[in-house]
Amino acid sequence: MPEFAFSVAGKVIEKLGSLAYQEISLTRSIESDLKKLQDTMSTVQALLLDAEEKQAKNHQLSVWLERLKVVFHDAMDVLDEFECEDLRRQVEKAYGSTGSVSGSGRKVCCFFSSSNSLAFRNKMGHRVKGIRERLDLIAKDRDQFHLEMRLDDNRTVHRETHSFVRDRDVIGRADDKQKIIDLLMLPNDNDNISVISIVGIGGLGKTTLAQWVYNDVRVATSFHPRIWVCVSENFDVLKLSKEILKSAGGGISENMSMDSVQTSLRSILKERRFLIVLDDVWNEDRDKWIELENLLREGGQGSKIIVTTRSDKVASVMTPGSIHELRGLPDKDCLSLFLRCAFIEGQHERYPKLVEIGEQIVKKCRGVPLAVKTLGSLLYPKIEEGDWIYIRDNEIWKLEQKEKDILPALRLSYNNLPSYLKECFAYCSLYPKDFRYPKEELIQCWMANGLLKKSNNNTEKLEDIGEQYLKELLSRSFFQEVQGEGNFTWSFKMHDLLHDLSSYVAQNDYCLIEDTNNTNKFEKARHVSILDNKLGVDATITFLHKLSNNMRTINSSVDDWGHFGSININESLVETCISRFKHLRLLNLRNSTLETLSSSISTLKHLRYLNLNRNKKIKKLPDSICDLQNLETLILMGCHEIEELPRDIRKMVSLRYFGITTKQTRLPANGIECMPSLRHLSFDSCHRLECFNEGIQCLTALRHLSFLFCSSLISLPQGMKHLTALEYLDITDCQNLNLMDRDDYPTRLETLYIWKLPLLESLPQGLKGSANTLQLLNIYYCENLGVLPEWLPDLSSLRELEIYDCPKLSSLPEGMHRLTALRELDIRGCPELRRDCEREFSKDWGKMVEFSFY
């Protein structure tokens, strides 16, 4: 089924309304067509939410949506071309054409009178008119589907549960049950009622656990009344109050007012120790929860509410109380459940080979009981090995599912996402299972494909919006196994079943190709990851010719070491990508063995992301790469043979993320320091680089700056104190760098890494400028660091301090108790400092700090 039509339509409308088209409409006919296109887009978009919900039961509607989505994407390309041309003219006016002598420039003729602009105007006029006519033709068919207008993308999730479960039907949750019952029996702190939230992904057994607790004899004798309410999507306080009142034995009528309900409810619960289970809660509005909670406060001391939810955010709204994170079942318990579903009782003993295959099937379920039940039920009562092998060897998302099976259950979580998060979630299907997603890279990829929705707050950065998206998906249990959360860089994984869901909803648009001999539905995909390392270059080129010309993303590798597969890349393959896929937004060529990059790369004017990381052979980039004025991310780290950067690098005015490895001793003037959009700048293994030109103070948007393994570097750039947006500074293994010869340091740092600087004897005084903002300080392998500065206790925001292998350090400065924000102190390989710290930790200031000494 086509997905994302609503969100793509929104992006087209946003582009149509931007200032660029008002300035560059060129002719009245184009201006008129763009206005008509915008009107039709707005009319159609209002019907798309209803259409996306209904398409599962109407094939013709699904076909109609797919046709619309194709036109929407074509419209995006045309509108993006206007932006490209507008930006090209601005750059040409400022710097001259690529290849001109720096500073001489050339007179830029009026765009509207040049022969080039006339050709552009004619070409774009025809394309805009063609798209408008195609859209009008498709839009006329909308009436036959009787669609309702809706612009609110919050869908109603319908689900009904009950309070009963038999003991014999629950496997492997005895410990969880006991923990919940223990919490129920605890006295409440300062309130008559407290909340226990059971949180986990769909299908994990939250409702079953709540049912089991609800029916336990100890609970039944301790709470009167016990009330079960299935809340689902609609957290209607009046409706919920009536349900609770009815279950508590009160009388209700259809026309009861809120005032009548609250009076009756408070009366019937007064001084009674009740238990209420609110099952399947999705509400994130704290005001609604407080309104309901206030009606329940008449209950007796020790009253409890159990909430089941898929979202940490929901649980945090319903405080005060405890949160019980429900984990997956062990494989042994999963196998018992699977055999119960797949066989008639006792029959499995007759089929040891099937049981062996069943053990392998169970591992696919990753501890999720509903997935185990789904696959076990699909096999009941089949006893042919072929049927079992088919289930074992196929992805869950490709198997037939009933309404209450695992994918429909998980899809409820997906349906409840706002539209701007759905395509971001689908994008994650381009990575293999068990992949650890780096926060920064995923945000760059979303950004390159226009998946980050700009807010009305013009000061909000796209990187921050991307991080908000990640945290929202994390709070809704779409991600897990987070590492480094709260730091500038963090990563996470996705549960295999949620990866299956991602692949399922993304199947027409995103395609992960790990085996080209076992891949289908890739012909219409606009985003692909080709990770079949058995594929030769010629076979890969042949495969590329089978893909749609409208490709937006091509990944040839997803990690720096090729652990998850990659393909062989040569110049011919890259030339094929450039010549066929003119609308590429993202081209990932990491781990390639290219010796040259074609100068025709400049024809990919829509390109936002180019990754050449860890290319060991390329020596020079073509000057034409500087014509990629929409490029936002350029990664050259690990390209150890690059002799110099292109001379017109400053023309890449949209570049936000730049990772550099070069053999240069000094970077060219009027280069990097003239790139105003830079947010992240890394110098990695620039072994000959000695110093920098002046002008870094112009990078006022820079937030992340790294100097890694630059063994000849003797000084940092001048003007760093003017980098008022800089939050993250990493200085690692720069053998000849002396930080003490200057006090020119940023004043709003949040994270500072200082690793392996043999010339460092003390921290520079200039770092004190970040006393109010610095949260994380790591000092590793500084063999000559002999003293910590007396201003260290002035770091009022410091949360984490790590000091490793600094053997000359012997003591902490006086006044460490002033570090009231400190929560982690980790000291290793500093024997003298360790003894001093142990003395300090006997004082009161250490009681709130988690510390490690080795």
LOSEKOL-508441 format. One record per residue (C-alpha): x, z, y. Coordinates in steps of 0.25 Angstrom, whole numbers, plus 2048, in hexadecimal, padded with zeros to 3 digits. Example, Ala and Ser with C-alpha at 12.3 -4.5 7.8 and 13.67 -1.06 7.14 Angstrom:
<pts>
83181F7EE
83781D7FC
</pts>
This chain:
<pts>
800800800
8057FD80E
809809816
80E80C824
80580282B
80080C835
80E811838
81480383A
8087FF843
80B80B84B
81A80784D
8157F9851
80C7FE85C
817807861
8207FC863
8157F3869
8137FE874
822800877
8277FC884
8317F187E
8257E887C
81F7EA889
82C7E588F
82F7DA886
8227D4882
8287C7889
81B7BF88A
80C7C288D
8097BC87F
8127C5878
80D7D1880
7FF7CD87D
8027CC86E
8097D986E
7FD7E0874
7F47DA86A
7FD7DE85F
7FD7EC864
7EE7EC865
7EC7E7857
7F67F1852
7EF7FD858
7E27F8852
7E77F6844
7F0803844
7E380B846
7DE806839
7EB808831
7EA81682D
7DD814827
7E2807820
7EE80E81A
7E5819814
7DB80F80E
7E4804809
7E680B7FB
7D88077F8
7D87FA7FE
7E27EF7FB
7DE7E5806
7E07F0810
7EE7F380A
7F17E480B
7EC7E481A
7F57F081D
8017E9817
7FE7DC820
7FD7E582C
80A7EC829
8127DF828
80D7DB836
8107E983C
81E7E8837
8207DA83C
81B7DF849
8257EA849
8307DF847
82B7D7853
82A7E385C
8377E8858
83D7DA85C
8387DC86A
83F7EA86A
84C7E3865
84C7D986F
8497E287A
8557EB876
85E7DF874
85B7DB883
85E7E9888
86B7EA880
86F7DC884
86C7DF893
8757EC892
8817E788A
8807D8888
87F7D187B
8867D586F
8947CF86F
8967CF87F
8A27D6885
89E7E4888
89C7E6897
89B7D789A
88D7D5895
8857C9899
8797C78A2
86C7C989A
8627BF89D
8547C28A0
84D7C4892
8417BD896
8487B089B
8527AE890
8517A4885
8537AF87A
8477B7880
83E7AB880
8417A8871
83F7B786E
8327B7876
82D7AB86F
8317B1861
82B7BE864
81E7B886A
81B7B185D
81E7BD854
8167C785C
80A7BD85C
80C7BB84D
80B7CA84A
7FF7CC853
7F77C184C
7FB7C683E
7F77D4842
7EA7CF848
7E77C783B
7E97D3832
7E27DD83B
7D57D583B
7D47D982C
7D37E882F
7C47E8831
7C17E5822
7C87F381E
7BF7FC827
7CB80482C
7C9810835
7D2812841
7DB81E840
7E8821848
7EA82F842
7F382D836
7F083B830
7E9838823
7E084181C
7E584680E
7DA849804
7DD8527F9
7D585D7F2
7DA8697EA
7D48757E3
7D98837DF
7DA8837D0
7E58807C7
7E78847B8
7F488C7B5
7F88827AA
7F78777B4
80387C7BC
81187A7B7
81E8807BD
8198877CA
8198957C5
8248997CF
81D8937DA
8108997D7
8178A77D6
81D8A57E4
8108A17EB
8098AD7E4
8148B67E9
8128B17F7
8038B37F6
8058C27F2
80F8C57FE
8098CC809
8078C4816
8118C8821
8098C982E
7FC8C182B
7F08C2822
7F38B481D
7FF8AD819
80289F814
80989A808
80C88B809
8108837FC
817876800
81C86A7F9
81A85B7F7
80E8557F1
80C8577E2
8158637E1
80A86C7DD
8078747E9
7F88747E7
7FA8787D8
8028837DB
7F88887E6
7ED8877DB
7F588F7D1
7F889A7DB
7EA89A7E0
7E589C7D2
7EF8A77CE
7E88B47CA
7F18BC7D3
7ED8B47DF
7DE8B47DB
7DE8C37DA
7E68C57E7
7DE8BB7F1
7CF8BB7F4
7CB8B17F7
7D38A57F2
7D08987F9
7D588A7F6
7D487F801
7DA8717FF
7DD86D80D
7E485F80C
7E5857819
7DA85C821
7DD86A827
7CF86C82D
7CF87B831
7BF87C830
7BF875823
7CA87D81D
7C388A822
7B688681B
7BD88380E
7C489180F
7B7898813
7AF891807
7BA8957FD
7BA8A3802
7AB8A57FF
7A68A280D
79A899810
79C88C818
79488181D
797873822
794875830
79B883832
7A388483F
7B188883F
7AD895845
7A389883A
7AE895830
7B989E836
7AF8A9837
7AB8A8828
7B98A6824
7BF8B282B
7B48BB826
7B58B7817
7C58B8817
7C58C581F
7CF8CE819
7CF8C780B
7DD8C3805
7DA8B4803
7E38A97FE
7E089B803
7E788E7FD
7E7883807
7EC8777FE
7F286A803
7F486D811
7F986281B
7F5868828
801869832
7F986E83E
7FC87D840
7F087F849
7E787B83E
7ED885834
7ED89083E
7DE88E841
7DB88F832
7E589B830
7DD8A383B
7D18A2833
7D78A8827
7DE8B482E
7D38BE82B
7D88BE81C
7DD8CA816
7EC8CE815
7F48C680B
7EB8B980C
7F28AD809
7F189E80B
7F8894802
7FB886807
7FF87A800
80586E808
80F863807
815866814
81F871819
81986E827
80B872822
81187F81C
818883829
80B881831
80488B828
80D89782A
80F8A3829
8128A281A
81B89E80F
81E89080A
82088D7FC
8288807F9
82387A7EC
82E8737E4
82D8697D9
82B86D7CB
83786E7C1
8388627B8
83486B7AC
82786F7B2
8258607B6
82785B7A8
81D8667A3
8128617AD
8168527AA
81485479B
80785B79D
80284F7A5
80884479D
80484878F
7F884F787
7FC85D785
80785F77B
809850779
81684E780
81D855774
81B84876C
82183F777
82F84477A
834837780
82883778A
82C84578E
83A841790
835836799
82B8407A0
8378487A4
83D83D7AB
83083A7B2
82E8487B6
83B8477BE
83583D7C7
82B8477CB
8358507D1
82D85D7CF
8208587D4
81485C7CB
80B8527D0
8158467CD
81784C7BF
80884C7BD
80683E7C3
8118387B9
80C8407AD
7FE83C7AF
80282D7B0
80882E7A2
7FC83679C
7FA832790
80482778F
80F828784
81681B785
82481D78A
823811793
81881779B
82182379D
82D81B7A0
8258137AB
8218207B2
82F8267B1
8368197B7
82C8167C2
82B81D7D0
81F8267D1
81A81E7DD
8198127D4
8108187CA
8018187CB
7FB8257D1
7EE82C7D1
7E88337DD
7ED8417D9
7FB83C7D4
80883F7DB
8098337E5
7FB8347EB
7FE8437EC
80B8417F4
8048357FC
7FB840802
808845809
80B83780D
7FD834812
7FE84081B
80A83C822
809836830
80B827830
819828837
81E83082B
819827820
82281C822
82E825824
82B82B817
82981E810
83781A816
83D82580D
83A81C801
846813804
84F81E7FF
8508227F0
84B82E7E9
85483B7EB
85A8357F7
85E83F802
85983A80F
86283C81B
859840827
861838831
86182B829
85282B825
84F82D834
858821838
85181882E
84381C832
84781A841
84D80C83D
83F808837
83780D843
83081883B
832823845
82782484E
82A82785D
823833863
81D834870
82983D874
833833879
83F83C878
83D83E869
848837861
84582E855
84F83784D
847843850
83A83C84D
84083883F
84484683C
83684B83F
831841835
83B84682B
83785582D
82885182C
82A84A81F
83285681A
82786081F
81D858817
82685980A
82A84A80A
83984E80A
840859802
84E85F7FF
85285F80E
861862811
86686681F
858867825
85A86C834
867865835
86985883D
86B85182F
862854823
85D84D817
85284E80D
84D848800
83F8437FC
8388487EF
83883C7E5
82883C7E5
82883B7F4
8328307F3
8288297E9
81D82B7F3
8268257FE
8298197F5
81A8187F2
815817801
82180F805
8218047FA
81D7F8802
8267FB80E
832803808
83A7FF7FB
8458077F5
84C7FD7EB
8558047E1
8537FA7D6
8507EC7DB
84B7E87CC
8417F37CD
83B7F27DB
82E7EC7E0
8267EC7ED
8337E97F5
82F7DB7FB
8267E1806
82F7ED809
8357EE817
83F7F9813
8487F9807
853801801
85B7F97F7
8638037EF
8657FB7E2
8747FC7E0
8737F37D4
8707E77DD
87B7DE7E1
87C7D77EE
8767CA7EA
86A7D17E3
8687D97EF
8677CD7F9
85D7C77EF
8557D37F0
8567D47FF
84F7C67FF
8437CC7F8
8417D6803
8377D480F
83E7CE81B
8377D9823
8417E381D
8437EF827
84C7F881E
8577F5814
85F80080E
86B7FD805
86F80B803
868818807
874822805
883821809
8888227FB
87F8197F4
87A8247EA
86C81E7EB
8708107E9
8748047F2
8767F57F2
8827ED7F4
8837E7802
88B7DB807
88A7D2813
8817C880C
8777D3809
8777D8818
8757CA81D
8697C8814
8637D581A
8667D0828
8617C2826
8547C681F
84F7D3825
84F7D1834
8467DD836
84F7E8830
84F7F5836
8587FC82C
8647F7825
86C80181C
8797FB817
880808814
88B807809
88C7F880A
8997F1808
8977E7814
8A47E181A
89D7DB826
88F7DD82C
8897D0830
8877CD83F
8797C983C
8767D883B
8727D684A
8667CE846
85F7DB840
85A7DE84E
8507E8848
85A7F0841
85A7FF844
863805839
8707FF833
878807829
886803824
88B810820
896811816
89A802817
8A9802813
8AC7F4817
8A67EF824
8B07EE82F
8A87E983B
89A7E983F
8957DC846
8947DD855
8867D7854
8827E584E
8817E985C
8757E085E
86D7EA855
8677F1861
85C7F7859
8657FE84F
86380D84F
86C811844
87A80B840
882812835
89180E834
89681B82E
89F819822
8A380A826
8B180E826
8B7800829
8AF7FD836
8BA7FA840
8B27FB84C
8A47FC851
89D7F0858
8A17EF867
8927EE86C
88D7FA864
8877FF871
87C7F4870
8767FB864
86E80386E
864809864
86E80F85B
86A81D858
87382084C
88181B84B
88B81F83F
899819841
8A5817839
8B080F840
8BF80D840
8C080D84F
8C9817856
8C0816862
8B2811864
8B080586E
8AB80987C
89D807880
899808872
89281486B
89181C878
88881187E
87D813873
87381C879
86981D86D
873823864
86E83085D
878831852
88782D852
89182F847
89F82C846
8A382C837
8B182A831
8B682383E
8C482783A
8CB820845
8C2824850
8CA82C85A
8C182E866
8B482986E
8B182287B
8AA829886
89B828887
89582F87C
88D838886
88482B887
87F82E879
87483787F
86B835873
876839868
87284485F
87B843853
88B841854
894841849
8A383F847
8A783F839
8B483C832
8BB83683F
8C983B83B
8CF835848
8C583A852
8CC84385C
8C1845866
8B2845867
8AB83C872
8AB840880
89D844886
89784B87A
892856883
88884C889
88284987B
87685287E
86E84C872
87984F868
87485985D
87D856851
88D855852
895853845
8A4853846
8AA851838
8B884F833
8BF84A83F
8CD84E83D
8D384C84B
8C7850853
8CA85C85C
8BD862862
8C486C86B
8C9862875
8BB86187C
8AE86887F
8A685C880
89B85F876
88C85D875
883868879
877867871
87C866862
87486B857
87D86884B
88C86884B
895864840
8A4867841
8AC863834
8BA861830
8C186183E
8CF86783B
8D286784A
8C787184E
8CB87F851
8BF884858
8B187E85C
8B187786A
8AB87F875
8A3873879
89A87586D
895881873
88C87887B
88387786F
88188686E
872886870
86F87A866
87987A85B
87287D84E
87C879843
88B87A843
894876838
8A3878838
8AA87382B
8B9871827
8BF874834
8CC87A82F
8D287E83D
8C5884843
8CA892846
8BF89884F
8B0897851
8AC897860
8A78A3867
89B89B86C
89689985D
88C8A485E
88689D86B
880892862
872898863
86C88D85B
87688D84F
86E88D842
879889838
88988B838
89288682D
8A188882D
8A9882821
8B788281E
8BD88782B
8C7891826
8CD895833
8C089B838
8C08AA837
8B58AF83F
8A88AD846
8A78AF855
8A08BB85A
8918BB85D
88D8B3851
8808BC851
87B8B385D
8798A8853
86B8AB851
86689D84D
87189D842
86B89C834
87689682B
88589A82B
88E893821
89D896820
8A6890815
8B588F814
8B889981F
8BC8A6819
8C08AE825
8B38A982C
8AB8AD820
8AF8BC821
8AC8BC830
89E8B682D
89B8C0822
89E8CC82C
8958C5836
88A8C382D
8898D282A
8838D3838
8758D083C
8778C2841
8798BD833
86C8C182D
8658B5831
8708AB82D
8728A581F
8818A481D
88A89F812
8998A3811
8A389C807
</pts>
